[in-house]
Amino acid sequence: MNYYIVIPAHNEEAFLTDMLSSIVKQTLQAKKVVIVNDNSKDKTEAIIDQFVTDYTIFQKCNSISASVHMPGSKVINAFNKGLALLDDEYDFIVKLDADLILPENYFERIAELFNKNEKIGLAGGFVYEQNKNGEWLLNHPMNKDHVRGAFKAYTKTCFKAIGGLKSSLGWDTVDELLAQYYGFEVYTDTKLKVKHLRPLGKAYNAKAKYLQGKAFYVMRYGLAITFIASLKRAVTERNSKILFNNITGYFKAKNAKESFIVNAEEGKFIRKLRWSKIRKRFF
């Protein structure tokens, strides 16, 4: 299968060489890899230039954006600029973060999954992070059916059906919900162990604390599901501020009449799906 990769990169000099080297070592090579230098102030661009010189699959795209690393819009805006340089001659497309190390068979396995089951529209592995003893341990996701935003692979039919990636916090949740709305399955493969070099969320600005609540609003979750989801995360992370911040963010978005990122029918499906999972968990 032919596949393309788009990698937004903002000040990633500490990780980018290892990341791109892991792409070069893939047993199933990408047809094209666009690296978006998103307003980097360090040596990110120099590293990109070296890989572009050494390997024909790589292409650079420079992007000017805010220097503050806010989740959601910044990374997807960069992704979309890279995507604009690509044609439609691919079987699946991949969004990757620039601070990962992929196992060498990663995309060979993803291609196998898509080939074996046409219903799978979105797939990925699991995040492993290094502890103080140098051990790579699974970073347990709250939902093991969820593919982390750091490494999303979509079949072309699925990617087109969901309308690409939304430039909003919550993009890496709503993509999976919309995939299911359009009849696709989301698949997580425990055999694919991805090393994450920067702990999740460490680069985000403190102003982002209300954005999760905003994301729940623009995805049409409704207040009840927003409260339950926020409470679950607050308990899991033992941080009561999460509940307060999410509910505050939800009402800030509602009062500002923020635009929804799904239509009414999609929102109805999303709420029905969420309630179904809540009932299965508690009843």
SEVO-24020 format. One line per 5 residues: number of its first residue (from 0); their letters; for each residue y negated, z, x negated of N, C-alpha, C. Coordinates in steps of 0.2 Angstrom, whole numbers, padded with zeros to 4 digits. Atoms other than C-alpha are relative to their C-alpha. Last residue first. Example, Ala and Ser with C-alpha at 12.3 -4.5 7.8 and 13.67 -1.06 7.14 Angstrom:
2
1 = sa = 0006/-0001/0004/0005/0036/-0068/-0005/0003/0004 | 0006/0000/-0004/0022/0039/-0062/-0006/0000/-0004
# end
This chain:
283
282 = ffrkr = -0004/-0001/-0006/0004/0172/0122/0007/-0003/-0001 | 0000/-0007/-0002/-0007/0175/0107/0004/0001/0006 | 0000/-0005/0005/-0004/0160/0096/0000/0007/0003 | -0006/0000/0003/0002/0147/0109/0000/0006/-0006 | -0005/-0003/-0004/-0013/0152/0120/0007/0000/-0004
277 = ikswr = 0001/-0007/-0001/-0025/0149/0106/0005/0003/0004 | -0002/-0003/0007/-0017/0132/0101/-0001/0008/0001 | -0008/0000/0001/-0018/0126/0119/0002/0004/-0006 | -0003/-0005/-0005/-0036/0132/0121/0007/0000/-0001 | 0002/-0007/0003/-0041/0122/0105/0003/0006/0005
272 = lkrif = -0005/-0001/0006/-0032/0106/0112/-0001/0007/-0003 | -0007/-0001/-0003/-0041/0108/0129/0005/0001/-0006 | 0000/-0007/-0003/-0058/0111/0120/0007/0001/0003 | 0001/-0005/0006/-0056/0096/0109/0001/0007/0003 | -0007/0000/0003/-0050/0085/0124/0000/0005/-0005
267 = kgeea = -0005/-0003/-0005/-0066/0090/0134/0007/0000/-0003 | 0001/-0007/0000/-0077/0086/0119/0005/0004/0004 | -0003/-0003/0006/-0069/0069/0117/-0001/0008/0000 | -0008/0001/-0001/-0073/0065/0135/0003/0003/-0006 | -0002/-0005/-0005/-0091/0072/0133/0007/0000/0001
262 = nvifs = 0003/0001/-0007/-0095/0062/0117/0004/0005/0005 | -0005/0003/-0004/-0093/0069/0100/-0002/-0001/0007 | -0003/0005/0004/-0106/0073/0086/0006/-0003/0004 | -0007/-0001/0001/-0117/0082/0098/0003/-0006/-0004 | -0004/0006/-0002/-0136/0081/0095/0008/0002/-0001
257 = ekank = -0003/0004/0005/-0145/0098/0092/0005/-0006/0003 | -0003/0006/-0003/-0154/0104/0107/0002/-0005/-0005 | 0003/0006/0003/-0164/0116/0097/0002/-0006/0003 | 0007/-0001/-0001/-0159/0131/0108/-0004/-0006/-0003 | 0001/0001/-0007/-0141/0125/0107/-0007/0000/0002
252 = akfyg = -0001/0007/-0001/-0142/0124/0088/-0001/-0002/0007 | 0006/0003/0003/-0150/0141/0086/0001/-0008/0001 | 0006/-0001/-0005/-0137/0148/0099/-0006/-0004/-0003 | -0002/0003/-0006/-0122/0142/0088/-0006/0000/0005 | 0001/0008/0002/-0130/0147/0072/0001/-0004/0006
247 = tinnf = 0007/0001/0001/-0132/0165/0079/-0001/-0007/-0001 | 0002/0000/-0007/-0114/0165/0085/-0008/-0001/0000 | -0002/0006/-0004/-0109/0159/0068/-0002/0000/0007 | 0003/0006/0003/-0119/0172/0058/0002/-0006/0005 | 0007/0000/-0002/-0114/0187/0069/-0003/-0007/-0002
242 = liksn = 0000/0000/-0008/-0095/0183/0068/-0008/-0001/0002 | -0002/0007/-0002/-0097/0179/0049/0000/-0001/0007 | 0005/0004/0000/-0106/0195/0046/0001/-0007/0002 | 0003/0000/-0007/-0091/0205/0051/-0006/-0004/0001 | 0008/0001/0000/-0083/0201/0035/-0003/-0001/0007
237 = retva = 0002/-0006/0000/-0064/0205/0032/-0008/0001/-0001 | 0004/0000/0006/-0060/0187/0028/-0003/0007/-0001 | -0004/0003/0006/-0046/0186/0041/-0004/0002/-0007 | -0005/-0004/0001/-0056/0197/0053/0004/-0002/-0006 | 0004/-0006/0002/-0072/0187/0052/0006/0005/-0002
232 = rklsa = 0002/0001/0007/-0062/0171/0053/-0002/0006/-0003 | -0006/0001/0004/-0053/0176/0069/-0002/0000/-0008 | -0003/-0006/0001/-0069/0182/0076/0006/0000/-0004 | 0005/-0004/0004/-0078/0166/0073/0003/0007/-0002 | -0001/0003/0006/-0064/0156/0081/-0003/0004/-0006
227 = iftia = -0007/-0001/0002/-0063/0167/0096/0001/-0002/-0007 | -0001/-0007/0001/-0082/0167/0098/0006/0002/-0003 | 0004/-0002/0006/-0084/0148/0096/0001/0007/-0002 | -0004/0002/0006/-0070/0146/0108/-0003/0001/-0006 | -0006/-0004/0000/-0079/0156/0121/0004/-0002/-0006
222 = lgyrm = 0001/-0007/0003/-0096/0148/0117/0006/0004/-0001 | 0001/-0005/-0006/-0091/0130/0120/-0001/0007/-0003 | -0005/-0005/-0001/-0082/0119/0107/-0001/0005/0006 | -0001/-0001/-0007/-0093/0104/0109/0005/0005/0001 | -0006/0003/-0001/-0092/0098/0091/0002/0002/0007
217 = vyfak = 0001/0007/0000/-0111/0100/0090/0007/-0003/0001 | 0004/0003/-0006/-0109/0118/0095/0000/-0007/0000 | -0004/-0001/-0006/-0095/0123/0083/-0004/-0003/0006 | -0006/0005/0000/-0104/0114/0069/0004/0001/0006 | 0003/0007/-0003/-0120/0124/0073/0005/-0005/0000
212 = gqlyk = 0001/0000/-0007/-0110/0140/0071/-0003/-0006/0003 | -0007/0001/-0004/-0103/0134/0055/-0001/0001/0007 | -0002/0007/-0001/-0121/0130/0049/0007/0000/0003 | 0000/0001/-0008/-0128/0148/0051/0003/-0007/0002 | -0004/-0006/-0003/-0123/0154/0033/0000/-0002/0008
207 = akany = -0005/0003/-0004/-0129/0137/0025/0004/0005/0005 | 0002/0002/-0006/-0145/0145/0019/0005/-0003/0005 | 0000/-0006/-0005/-0136/0154/0006/-0002/-0002/0006 | 0006/-0004/-0001/-0133/0137/-0003/0000/0005/0005 | 0005/0001/-0005/-0116/0131/-0007/-0006/0005/0000
202 = akglp = 0006/0004/0002/-0108/0129/-0024/-0005/0000/0006 | 0004/-0003/0005/-0095/0143/-0022/-0007/-0004/-0002 | 0007/-0003/-0002/-0089/0137/-0006/-0004/0003/-0005 | 0003/0003/-0006/-0071/0135/-0012/-0006/0003/0002 | -0002/-0004/-0006/-0067/0141/-0029/-0004/-0003/0006
197 = rlhkv = 0005/-0004/-0002/-0070/0127/-0042/0002/0003/0006 | 0003/-0003/0006/-0056/0119/-0051/-0006/0005/0001 | 0007/0000/-0002/-0045/0115/-0036/-0003/0004/-0006 | 0003/-0005/0004/-0027/0110/-0042/-0008/0000/0002 | 0006/0002/0003/-0018/0100/-0029/-0004/0006/-0003
192 = klktd = 0004/-0006/0003/0000/0104/-0025/-0006/-0003/-0004 | 0006/0003/0003/0008/0090/-0014/-0005/0006/-0002 | -0002/0003/0007/0025/0096/-0010/-0006/-0002/-0004 | 0000/-0005/0004/0018/0106/0005/0002/-0001/-0007 | -0006/0000/0004/0013/0090/0014/0000/0006/-0006
187 = tyvef = 0001/-0003/0006/0001/0091/0028/0006/0001/-0004 | -0005/-0002/0004/0001/0078/0041/-0002/0004/-0006 | 0002/-0003/0007/-0011/0075/0055/0006/0003/-0003 | -0002/-0007/0003/-0005/0064/0069/-0003/0002/-0006 | -0003/-0001/0007/-0013/0050/0078/0002/0007/-0001
182 = gyyqa = -0007/0001/0000/-0016/0046/0097/0003/0001/-0007 | -0002/0007/0000/-0034/0043/0098/0007/-0001/-0001 | 0002/0003/-0006/-0038/0061/0103/0002/-0007/0001 | -0005/-0002/-0006/-0027/0067/0089/-0002/-0003/0006 | -0006/0003/0002/-0038/0058/0076/0005/0001/0005
177 = lledv = 0001/0006/-0003/-0053/0065/0085/0006/-0005/-0002 | -0001/0000/-0007/-0047/0082/0082/-0001/-0007/0003 | -0007/-0001/-0002/-0043/0078/0064/0000/0001/0007 | -0004/0006/0001/-0060/0070/0061/0007/0001/0002 | 0001/0005/-0006/-0069/0085/0070/0004/-0007/-0002
172 = tdwgl = -0004/-0002/-0005/-0062/0097/0057/0000/-0005/0006 | -0007/0000/0002/-0067/0089/0041/0004/0004/0005 | -0003/0006/0000/-0084/0084/0049/0007/0000/-0002 | -0005/0000/-0005/-0088/0102/0053/0003/-0007/0000 | -0005/-0005/0002/-0104/0102/0044/0005/0000/0006
167 = ssklg = 0001/-0006/-0003/-0112/0085/0049/0005/0005/-0003 | 0005/-0003/0005/-0113/0067/0043/-0002/0007/0003 | 0006/-0002/-0003/-0098/0062/0053/-0004/0004/-0005 | 0001/-0008/0001/-0084/0053/0044/-0007/0001/0003 | 0002/-0003/0007/-0078/0036/0050/-0001/0007/0000
162 = giakf = 0007/0002/0002/-0079/0030/0068/-0002/0003/-0006 | 0004/-0006/-0001/-0063/0040/0074/-0007/-0002/-0002 | 0000/-0002/-0007/-0054/0023/0078/-0004/0006/0000 | 0004/0004/-0004/-0059/0015/0061/-0001/0003/0007 | 0007/-0001/0002/-0052/0029/0051/-0005/-0004/0004
157 = ctkty = 0002/-0006/-0002/-0036/0029/0061/-0008/0001/-0002 | 0000/0000/-0007/-0033/0011/0059/-0003/0006/0003 | 0005/0004/-0002/-0037/0011/0041/-0001/0000/0007 | -0002/0007/-0001/-0025/0025/0037/-0006/-0004/0003 | -0001/0003/-0007/-0034/0040/0032/0002/-0007/0000
152 = akfag = -0002/0007/0000/-0033/0051/0016/0001/-0002/0007 | -0002/0003/-0007/-0043/0067/0015/0002/-0007/-0001 | -0004/0006/0001/-0044/0077/-0001/0003/-0002/0006 | 0000/0002/0007/-0058/0090/-0003/0004/-0006/-0001 | 0005/0005/0001/-0060/0091/0016/0000/-0003/-0007
147 = rvhdk = 0006/-0002/0003/-0044/0101/0017/-0005/-0006/-0001 | 0001/0003/0006/-0030/0095/0028/-0007/0001/-0003 | 0007/0003/0002/-0027/0106/0042/0000/-0002/-0007 | 0000/0006/-0002/-0009/0110/0049/-0007/-0004/-0002 | -0004/0004/0004/-0008/0125/0039/0001/-0007/0002
142 = nmphn = -0004/0004/-0004/-0023/0133/0048/0004/-0005/-0004 | -0001/-0003/-0006/-0032/0147/0040/0005/-0003/0005 | 0004/0002/-0005/-0028/0139/0024/0001/0004/0006 | -0003/0001/-0006/-0019/0149/0010/-0006/-0002/0005 | 0006/-0003/-0004/-0026/0146/-0007/0002/-0001/0007
137 = llweg = 0002/0003/-0007/-0009/0143/-0015/-0006/0004/0003 | -0003/-0002/-0006/-0008/0150/-0033/-0003/-0003/0006 | 0003/0004/-0006/-0011/0143/-0050/0004/0002/0006 | -0006/0003/-0004/-0008/0156/-0063/-0004/-0004/0006 | -0002/0007/0002/-0021/0159/-0077/0005/-0004/0004
132 = nknqe = -0005/0001/0005/-0021/0177/-0076/0002/-0007/-0002 | 0002/-0002/0006/-0038/0178/-0068/0006/0000/-0005 | 0002/-0007/0000/-0032/0167/-0054/-0002/0002/-0007 | -0002/-0004/0006/-0032/0148/-0054/-0002/0007/0001 | 0005/-0002/0004/-0033/0139/-0037/0002/0005/-0005
127 = yvfgg = -0002/-0006/0004/-0021/0129/-0027/-0005/0001/-0005 | 0005/-0002/0005/-0026/0118/-0012/0004/0006/-0004 | 0003/-0007/-0001/-0013/0110/-0001/-0004/0002/-0007 | -0004/-0005/0002/-0008/0091/0002/-0003/0007/0001 | 0002/-0003/0006/-0015/0077/0012/0004/0006/-0002
122 = algik = -0005/-0004/0004/-0013/0066/0027/-0003/0003/-0006 | 0003/-0004/0005/-0022/0057/0041/0004/0005/-0003 | 0006/0003/0002/-0016/0044/0053/-0004/0003/-0005 | 0004/-0004/0004/0002/0048/0055/-0006/-0004/-0002 | 0005/-0005/-0004/0008/0039/0070/-0004/0004/-0004
117 = enknf = 0007/0004/-0002/0014/0024/0059/-0004/0005/0004 | 0002/-0003/-0007/0028/0036/0052/-0007/-0003/0001 | -0006/-0002/-0004/0038/0030/0036/-0002/0002/0008 | -0005/0006/-0002/0024/0019/0029/0006/0002/0004 | 0003/0005/-0005/0010/0032/0031/0005/-0005/0001
112 = leair = 0001/-0003/-0007/0021/0046/0023/-0003/-0005/0005 | -0007/-0001/-0003/0027/0035/0009/-0001/0003/0007 | -0001/0006/-0003/0008/0030/0005/0007/0000/0003 | 0004/0002/-0006/0004/0048/0004/0002/-0007/0003 | -0002/-0004/-0006/0018/0051/-0008/-0003/-0001/0006
107 = efyne = -0006/0003/-0001/0013/0037/-0020/0003/0004/0006 | 0001/0006/-0005/-0004/0044/-0018/0006/-0004/0001 | 0004/-0002/-0006/0000/0061/-0025/0000/-0006/0004 | -0004/0004/-0005/0014/0056/-0038/-0004/0001/0007 | 0000/0007/0001/0003/0061/-0053/0003/-0004/0006
102 = plild = -0006/0001/0003/-0002/0078/-0046/0001/-0008/-0001 | -0006/0002/-0005/-0020/0078/-0042/0006/0000/-0004 | -0005/0004/0004/-0033/0088/-0052/0006/-0001/0004 | -0008/0000/-0001/-0048/0092/-0042/0004/-0003/-0006 | -0002/-0006/0004/-0067/0095/-0045/0007/0002/0001
97 = adlkv = -0001/0002/0008/-0074/0078/-0040/0002/0006/-0004 | 0005/-0004/0004/-0070/0080/-0021/0001/-0002/-0008 | -0002/-0005/0005/-0060/0066/-0014/-0006/0004/-0002 | 0006/-0004/0002/-0062/0055/0002/0002/0005/-0005 | -0001/-0007/0002/-0047/0042/0003/-0007/0003/-0002
92 = ifdye = 0006/-0002/0004/-0045/0026/0012/0000/0007/-0001 | 0003/-0006/-0001/-0029/0018/0018/-0005/0002/-0005 | -0005/-0003/-0005/-0021/0001/0020/-0002/0007/0002 | -0003/-0006/0002/-0036/-0008/0011/0005/0002/0006 | -0007/0002/0002/-0044/-0025/0012/0003/0006/-0003
87 = ddlla = -0005/-0002/-0005/-0059/-0019/0023/0007/-0001/-0002 | -0002/0005/-0006/-0072/-0021/0010/0005/0003/0004 | -0007/0002/0000/-0081/-0007/-0001/0001/-0005/0006 | -0001/0005/0005/-0099/-0005/-0006/0007/-0003/0000 | 0004/0007/-0002/-0104/0003/0010/0002/-0005/-0005
82 = lgknf = -0004/0004/-0005/-0090/0017/0007/-0003/-0007/0001 | -0005/0003/0004/-0100/0023/-0008/0005/-0005/0004 | 0003/0004/0005/-0115/0026/0002/0005/-0004/-0004 | 0002/0007/-0004/-0105/0033/0016/-0003/-0005/-0005 | -0006/0004/-0002/-0098/0046/0004/-0001/-0006/0003
77 = anivk = -0002/0003/0006/-0115/0051/-0002/0006/-0004/0001 | 0005/0005/0001/-0120/0054/0016/0001/-0003/-0007 | -0002/0006/-0004/-0104/0063/0018/-0005/-0005/0000 | -0006/0003/0003/-0107/0075/0004/0002/-0006/0004 | 0001/0003/0006/-0125/0079/0009/0006/-0004/-0003
72 = sgpmh = 0004/0006/0001/-0122/0081/0027/-0001/-0003/-0006 | 0001/0005/-0005/-0108/0093/0027/-0004/-0006/-0001 | -0006/0003/-0002/-0111/0108/0016/-0001/-0005/0005 | -0001/-0002/-0007/-0128/0110/0008/0007/-0003/0002 | -0007/0002/-0002/-0129/0108/-0011/0002/0004/0007
67 = vsasi = -0003/-0006/-0003/-0148/0109/-0014/0007/-0002/0003 | -0004/-0004/0006/-0153/0095/-0026/0004/0006/0003 | 0002/-0007/0002/-0158/0084/-0011/0004/0003/-0005 | 0000/-0005/-0005/-0153/0066/-0012/-0003/0007/-0002 | 0005/-0005/0001/-0154/0050/-0023/0000/0005/0007
62 = snckq = 0003/-0002/-0007/-0138/0040/-0024/-0005/0006/-0001 | 0005/-0006/0001/-0131/0031/-0039/-0003/0001/0007 | 0006/0001/-0005/-0115/0021/-0036/-0005/0006/-0001 | 0005/-0005/-0001/-0102/0018/-0050/-0005/-0002/0006 | 0007/0003/-0002/-0087/0008/-0049/-0004/0006/0001
57 = fityd = 0005/-0004/-0002/-0069/0012/-0056/-0007/-0004/0001 | 0000/-0002/-0007/-0054/0001/-0055/-0006/0004/0002 | 0003/0005/-0005/-0058/-0009/-0070/0000/0003/0007 | -0005/0002/-0005/-0055/0006/-0082/-0003/-0004/0005 | -0007/0000/0002/-0063/0010/-0099/0005/-0003/0005
52 = tvfqd = -0001/0004/0005/-0081/0005/-0095/0007/-0001/-0002 | 0001/0007/-0002/-0081/0012/-0078/0001/-0005/-0006 | -0006/0002/-0004/-0073/0028/-0085/-0001/-0007/0003 | -0005/0000/0004/-0087/0030/-0098/0006/-0003/0003 | 0001/0007/0004/-0101/0026/-0086/0006/-0001/-0004
47 = iiaet = -0002/0006/-0005/-0094/0040/-0074/0000/-0006/-0004 | -0008/0000/-0001/-0094/0053/-0088/0002/-0006/0004 | -0003/0002/0007/-0112/0048/-0093/0007/0000/0001 | 0001/0007/0000/-0117/0050/-0074/0003/-0003/-0007 | -0005/0004/-0005/-0110/0067/-0073/0000/-0007/-0001
42 = kdksn = -0003/0006/0003/-0119/0073/-0089/0005/-0004/0005 | -0004/-0002/0006/-0131/0085/-0080/0003/-0007/-0003 | 0005/-0002/0005/-0145/0082/-0067/0003/0001/-0007 | -0002/-0005/0006/-0134/0074/-0054/-0006/0000/-0005 | 0006/-0003/0003/-0143/0065/-0039/0002/0005/-0005
37 = dnviv = 0005/-0002/-0006/-0127/0060/-0030/-0005/0005/-0003 | 0004/-0005/0004/-0117/0050/-0043/-0006/0002/0004 | 0007/0000/-0002/-0106/0041/-0031/-0003/0006/-0004 | 0002/-0007/0002/-0089/0037/-0039/-0008/0000/0002 | 0007/-0001/0001/-0081/0022/-0031/-0002/0007/-0001
32 = vkkaq = 0002/-0007/-0001/-0062/0019/-0034/-0008/0000/-0001 | 0007/-0001/0002/-0054/0003/-0031/-0002/0007/0001 | 0003/0007/0001/-0036/-0004/-0029/-0007/0001/-0003 | 0005/0002/-0005/-0029/0014/-0032/-0003/-0007/-0002 | 0007/0001/0002/-0014/0015/-0043/-0004/-0002/0006
27 = ltqkv = 0002/0006/-0004/0003/0021/-0037/-0008/0000/-0001 | -0005/0005/0000/0010/0032/-0051/-0001/-0006/0005 | -0004/0001/-0006/-0006/0040/-0053/0005/-0005/0000 | -0007/-0002/0001/-0012/0044/-0071/0005/-0001/0006 | -0003/0006/0004/-0029/0035/-0069/0008/0001/-0001
22 = isslm = 0000/0006/-0004/-0033/0047/-0054/0003/-0006/-0004 | -0006/0000/-0005/-0028/0062/-0064/0000/-0006/0004 | -0006/0001/0004/-0040/0056/-0078/0006/0001/0004 | -0001/0007/0001/-0054/0055/-0065/0006/-0002/-0004 | -0001/0003/-0007/-0052/0073/-0060/0002/-0007/-0001
17 = dtlfa = -0007/-0002/-0002/-0050/0080/-0078/0001/-0004/0007 | -0005/0004/0004/-0066/0070/-0083/0007/0002/0002 | -0001/0007/-0001/-0076/0076/-0068/0005/-0004/-0004 | -0007/0001/-0004/-0073/0095/-0069/0001/-0008/0000 | -0005/-0004/0002/-0087/0102/-0080/0007/-0002/0002
12 = eenha = -0002/0002/0006/-0098/0087/-0078/0005/0005/-0003 | -0007/-0002/0001/-0099/0089/-0060/0003/-0001/-0007 | -0001/-0005/0006/-0117/0090/-0056/0007/0002/-0001 | 0007/-0003/0001/-0116/0081/-0039/0001/0005/-0005 | 0000/-0004/0006/-0101/0069/-0037/-0007/0002/-0001
7 = piviy = 0007/-0002/0001/-0096/0060/-0021/0000/0005/-0006 | 0001/-0007/0003/-0079/0052/-0024/-0007/0002/0000 | 0007/-0001/0000/-0073/0037/-0013/-0001/0007/-0003 | 0002/-0007/0000/-0055/0031/-0015/-0008/0000/-0001 | 0007/-0001/0004/-0048/0014/-0010/-0001/0008/0000
2 = ynm = 0005/-0006/-0003/-0030/0011/-0005/-0006/0000/-0005 | 0007/0000/0004/-0018/-0004/-0006/-0004/0006/0003 | 0006/0000/-0004/0000/0000/0000/-0006/0000/-0004
# end
